[in-house]
Amino acid sequence: MIRIEFGISTQSDNLQSGQKKFTKNESAKKNGNMSSTIKTAIIGYGKSAKHFHVPLLKAMDDFEIRSVLQRSKSDSQKDLPDAKLMRDMKDLLKDDRLDLVIITTPNNVHFDQAFQALSADKHVVVEKPFTVTSDSAEKLIRLAESKKRTLTVYHNRRWDNDFLTMKKVLNSKVLGEIVEVESSFNRFRNFLRDDAWKEKDLPGSGILYDISPHLIDQALLLFGNPEKIYADIRAQRDGDADDWFEINLFYPGLKVKLKAGMLVPEPSPRFIIRGKKGTFVKFGLDPQENALAAGKNPKSEEWRREPEQNWGTIYKELNGEIVEEKVETVSGNYLNFYEKLKYAIDQKKEPPVDPRTARKGIRIIEKAIESSRQGKVLDLQFSD
């Protein structure tokens, strides 16, 4: 095995990899004046709010966290002393100055809370999964359209460094025609948490609704609508909710395998892309989640840069030998979600994540459950 350079590994292509930035000044320039700060409410204050949304919002001048809804706890006051602590959703929505509601609560209440917020004429961000059922997703989309409000879903993994690098490799055509893709998101925890709603027998609980929305969303972005599906969903730790899945999506000439499990202690590739001219393999998860949890500055370039030892590798034949190239990882940028959201609200443009794409993802989850129960391949059909 020898190493060779194929000339696609540059760090300077972030904006060409789906990371176009829409800043406050750029939005204002189009309108001829400075745009106003978006008054924001956070619904729920668990890991999602603390480690993803709040640090990103605090790093930007375009959003003001005006209120937080917590049913019983009050820990948000330590992190957000200027925000109003609210106990009731209806009282929170009475605030006429409120522009945006971000829903970070358990999956089974996403629909009801998003419906209330849209009905109160607020823009809405829903944590993934969008909803538990595709019918519920459709109702929210129609309501948002009737109210002329922005509705979007927090699929932040679109701005993961590994996914952006994968897009770059695919766009380079260096692998030739793609025939197989494997996307895995594994963890290791061989015990159940008694206080974790994700591990209870609740609508939308389990690893399928927790992880597959990201992987499905990425597949839809890269390859469009699959034609068929086969899924295997299991509870390997004997709990009330699933903790392992494998979803196979079938396209003409291409198979995409999506996997996640809770009993995987060994390193496993995040992505494997096989083409007729070679293979790309990428280990390691995007460092942004851990950096956010550690309180690091999201605007720092070093904050999201990946060390060289974690770069992906292309394997390809050259002059009868298998050669390899290390592909420099494209920097991820979760801030891009809120930059695009600000632009969408100000300019009445498409949101950073189209809720119709998120609805397709929920439909695929529903068909995955049906496929696993029946133990057979099923056709997939979409209305749009």
C-alpha positions in Angstrom: 0.0 0.0 0.0 1.4 3.4 -1.0 0.1 6.9 -0.5 -0.7 9.2 -3.4 -2.4 12.6 -3.7 -5.5 12.9 -6.0 -5.8 16.7 -5.5 -9.2 17.0 -3.8 -8.1 17.7 -0.2 -8.4 21.4 0.5 -9.7 23.2 3.5 -10.8 26.3 1.7 -13.9 24.9 0.0 -16.4 25.3 2.9 -18.6 27.7 1.0 -18.7 25.3 -1.9 -19.8 22.5 0.4 -23.2 23.8 1.4 -21.9 26.3 3.9 -22.9 29.6 2.3 -23.3 32.1 5.1 -26.0 34.7 5.4 -24.9 37.3 7.9 -26.9 40.1 9.5 -25.3 42.7 7.3 -26.0 40.8 4.1 -29.6 40.4 5.0 -29.9 44.0 5.8 -28.2 45.1 2.7 -30.9 43.5 0.6 -33.6 45.4 2.5 -31.6 48.6 2.7 -31.5 48.7 6.5 -30.4 46.7 9.5 -32.7 43.8 10.3 -34.1 43.3 13.8 -33.0 40.8 16.4 -35.2 37.7 16.4 -36.8 37.3 19.9 -36.6 33.6 20.7 -38.2 31.1 23.2 -36.7 27.7 24.1 -39.2 25.0 24.9 -37.6 22.4 27.1 -34.1 22.7 28.7 -32.4 19.3 28.4 -29.3 18.2 26.5 -30.5 19.4 23.1 -31.2 23.0 24.4 -28.0 23.2 26.5 -25.5 21.7 24.2 -26.8 22.6 20.7 -29.2 25.5 20.5 -28.3 27.8 23.3 -24.5 28.0 22.7 -25.1 28.7 19.0 -27.8 31.4 19.7 -25.5 33.0 22.3 -22.7 33.2 19.8 -24.8 35.2 17.4 -26.0 38.8 17.5 -29.1 38.1 15.5 -31.1 36.2 18.2 -32.2 37.1 21.7 -33.3 34.3 24.0 -36.3 36.0 25.6 -37.9 33.1 27.5 -37.5 29.4 28.4 -40.2 27.0 29.2 -39.5 24.5 32.0 -42.3 22.5 33.7 -40.6 22.1 37.1 -36.8 22.7 37.0 -35.2 26.2 36.9 -31.6 25.5 35.8 -32.0 27.6 32.7 -31.8 30.7 34.9 -28.2 30.0 35.7 -27.2 29.9 32.0 -29.8 32.5 30.8 -30.4 34.9 33.7 -32.0 37.5 31.4 -34.6 35.1 30.0 -38.0 34.8 31.5 -38.6 31.4 33.1 -42.1 30.2 32.0 -44.1 27.2 33.3 -47.0 27.2 30.8 -46.9 27.1 27.0 -50.0 29.2 26.6 -48.6 32.0 28.8 -45.3 32.0 26.9 -47.1 32.3 23.6 -49.0 35.4 24.8 -45.8 37.4 24.4 -46.5 39.6 21.3 -42.8 40.4 20.9 -41.9 36.8 20.5 -40.8 35.8 17.0 -39.4 32.3 17.1 -40.1 29.2 19.2 -37.5 26.4 19.3 -38.9 23.0 20.5 -36.4 20.7 22.2 -38.8 18.5 24.3 -39.5 14.8 24.0 -40.5 13.5 20.6 -44.0 12.6 21.5 -45.0 16.3 22.2 -43.3 17.9 19.2 -46.5 18.0 17.1 -48.7 19.5 19.8 -46.2 22.2 20.8 -45.3 23.1 17.2 -49.0 23.3 16.4 -49.6 25.7 19.3 -46.7 27.9 18.4 -47.6 28.2 14.7 -51.2 28.9 15.7 -49.9 31.8 17.7 -48.2 33.2 14.6 -44.6 32.2 15.7 -41.8 30.9 13.5 -40.9 27.4 14.7 -37.8 25.2 14.8 -38.5 21.6 15.8 -35.7 19.3 17.1 -35.4 16.1 15.1 -37.4 14.0 14.7 -39.8 16.4 13.2 -42.9 14.5 14.4 -43.7 10.9 15.2 -46.0 10.4 12.2 -45.8 11.7 8.6 -49.5 12.8 8.9 -48.7 15.0 11.8 -45.8 16.5 9.8 -48.1 17.3 6.9 -50.5 19.1 9.2 -47.8 21.3 10.6 -46.5 22.1 7.1 -50.0 23.1 6.0 -50.5 25.2 9.1 -47.2 27.0 8.6 -48.1 27.8 5.0 -51.5 29.2 6.0 -49.9 31.3 8.7 -47.1 32.4 6.4 -44.5 31.4 9.1 -41.2 29.7 8.8 -41.2 26.1 9.9 -38.0 24.1 9.9 -36.3 21.0 11.6 -33.0 21.0 13.3 -31.1 18.5 11.1 -27.7 19.9 12.2 -25.8 16.8 10.9 -26.1 18.5 7.4 -23.3 20.6 8.7 -21.1 17.8 10.2 -17.5 17.8 8.9 -17.7 14.1 7.8 -20.9 14.7 5.8 -19.5 17.8 4.1 -16.3 15.9 3.3 -18.4 13.0 1.9 -20.2 15.5 -0.4 -16.9 16.8 -1.6 -15.6 13.4 -2.5 -18.8 12.5 -4.3 -18.7 15.8 -6.2 -15.1 15.1 -7.3 -16.2 11.9 -9.2 -12.9 10.4 -8.2 -14.7 7.2 -7.1 -16.5 6.8 -10.4 -20.1 5.6 -10.4 -21.2 5.0 -6.8 -22.7 1.5 -6.1 -22.8 1.2 -2.3 -22.8 3.6 0.7 -22.8 2.7 4.4 -23.5 5.3 7.0 -23.1 4.2 10.7 -23.6 6.1 13.9 -22.6 3.8 16.8 -22.2 4.2 20.5 -21.4 2.0 23.5 -23.6 1.9 26.6 -24.5 -1.6 27.7 -27.0 -0.6 30.4 -30.4 1.2 30.4 -31.0 4.5 32.0 -34.1 4.5 34.2 -34.7 8.3 33.8 -34.2 8.4 30.1 -37.5 9.0 28.1 -35.7 7.8 24.9 -35.5 4.3 26.4 -39.2 4.1 27.5 -42.1 2.6 25.7 -43.3 6.0 24.3 -44.2 7.1 20.8 -41.1 8.2 19.0 -38.7 6.8 21.6 -35.7 4.5 20.8 -32.6 4.8 18.7 -34.6 4.6 15.4 -36.3 8.0 16.0 -33.2 9.4 17.7 -30.5 8.6 15.1 -32.1 7.5 11.8 -33.6 11.0 11.1 -30.1 12.4 10.6 -28.9 9.5 8.5 -32.1 9.4 6.4 -31.9 13.1 5.9 -28.3 12.9 4.6 -29.3 10.1 2.2 -32.2 12.1 0.8 -29.9 15.1 0.3 -27.3 13.1 -1.6 -29.4 10.6 -3.6 -33.0 11.7 -3.6 -36.0 9.5 -3.0 -35.3 5.7 -2.7 -37.5 3.2 -4.5 -37.5 0.4 -1.9 -36.6 -0.2 1.7 -35.7 -3.2 3.9 -35.2 -2.7 7.7 -34.2 -4.7 10.7 -34.9 -3.0 14.1 -34.0 -4.6 17.4 -33.7 -4.1 21.2 -30.4 -5.8 21.8 -30.3 -4.7 25.5 -33.8 -6.1 26.1 -35.2 -2.7 26.9 -38.6 -1.3 26.2 -37.4 0.7 23.1 -35.2 -0.3 20.1 -31.5 0.3 20.4 -30.2 -1.1 17.1 -31.3 -0.7 13.5 -30.2 -1.4 9.9 -32.1 0.3 7.1 -31.3 -0.5 3.5 -32.5 2.0 0.9 -32.5 0.9 -2.7 -31.9 3.2 -5.7 -31.3 2.2 -9.3 -27.8 0.7 -9.2 -27.1 1.9 -5.7 -27.7 0.5 -2.2 -27.5 2.8 0.9 -27.2 1.1 4.3 -27.9 3.1 7.4 -26.9 1.6 10.8 -26.8 2.5 14.5 -26.3 0.6 17.7 -25.6 1.0 21.4 -23.3 -2.0 21.8 -20.4 -1.0 19.5 -17.3 -0.3 21.6 -14.8 -0.7 18.8 -14.0 2.0 16.2 -16.3 1.7 13.2 -16.3 3.8 10.0 -18.8 6.7 10.0 -19.0 6.5 6.2 -17.9 4.0 3.5 -18.5 4.9 -0.1 -17.8 2.3 -2.8 -17.6 3.3 -6.4 -16.4 1.5 -9.6 -13.0 3.3 -9.4 -12.4 3.2 -5.6 -13.6 3.5 -2.0 -13.7 6.3 0.5 -13.6 5.5 4.3 -14.1 8.0 7.1 -13.7 7.2 10.8 -14.7 9.4 13.7 -17.6 11.7 14.6 -17.7 15.5 14.0 -16.1 17.2 17.1 -18.7 20.1 17.3 -21.0 18.3 19.7 -18.3 17.7 22.3 -16.9 21.2 21.7 -20.3 22.7 22.4 -20.8 20.6 25.5 -17.3 21.8 26.7 -18.3 25.4 26.3 -15.9 26.3 23.5 -16.5 29.2 21.1 -18.4 28.1 18.0 -16.8 30.9 16.0 -13.3 29.6 16.5 -11.8 28.0 13.5 -9.9 25.6 15.7 -13.1 24.7 17.5 -14.3 22.6 14.5 -11.1 21.7 12.8 -10.3 18.0 12.8 -6.7 16.6 13.4 -5.0 14.9 10.4 -5.1 11.5 12.0 -8.9 11.5 11.7 -9.0 12.4 8.0 -10.7 10.0 5.6 -9.0 7.8 3.1 -9.5 7.1 -0.6 -8.4 3.7 -1.8 -7.9 3.3 -5.5 -5.9 1.2 -8.0 -3.0 2.9 -9.9 -0.7 1.0 -12.2 -1.7 -2.4 -10.7 -1.3 -1.3 -7.1 -3.8 -0.2 -4.4 -2.9 3.4 -3.5 -4.4 5.6 -0.8 -5.0 9.3 -0.3 -5.8 11.1 2.9 -8.6 13.5 2.3 -8.5 16.7 4.5 -11.7 17.0 6.4 -14.0 20.0 5.5 -14.7 22.1 8.6 -18.3 21.6 9.9 -20.3 24.6 11.0 -23.5 24.3 13.1 -23.8 28.1 13.1 -24.8 27.9 9.5 -28.2 26.5 10.4 -29.1 29.7 12.4 -27.4 32.0 9.8 -29.7 30.5 7.2 -32.7 30.6 9.5 -32.2 34.3 10.1 -32.0 34.9 6.4 -35.1 32.8 5.8 -37.2 34.7 8.3 -35.9 38.2 7.2 -36.2 37.6 3.5 -39.2 35.1 3.5 -37.0 32.5 1.8 -36.7 28.8 2.1 -35.7 27.6 5.6 -32.3 25.9 6.3 -34.2 22.5 6.3 -37.3 22.1 4.2 -40.0 20.5 6.4 -41.2 18.6 3.4 -37.9 16.7 3.3 -38.1 16.1 7.0 -41.7 14.7 6.4 -40.2 12.3 3.9 -37.8 11.1 6.5 -40.6 10.4 8.9 -42.4 8.5 6.2 -39.3 6.4 5.6 -39.1 5.6 9.4 -42.8 4.5 9.3 -42.0 2.2 6.3 -38.8 0.9 8.1 -41.0 -0.2 11.1 -43.4 -1.9 8.7 -40.6 -3.6 6.8 -39.0 -4.9 10.1 -42.3 -6.3 11.3 -43.0 -8.0 8.0 -39.4 -9.1 7.4 -39.5 -8.1 3.7 -38.6 -5.4 1.2 -41.3 -2.8 0.7 -41.9 -0.2 -2.1 -41.5 3.5 -1.2 -43.7 6.1 -2.8 -43.7 9.8 -2.1 -46.4 12.4 -2.9 -43.7 15.0 -3.9 
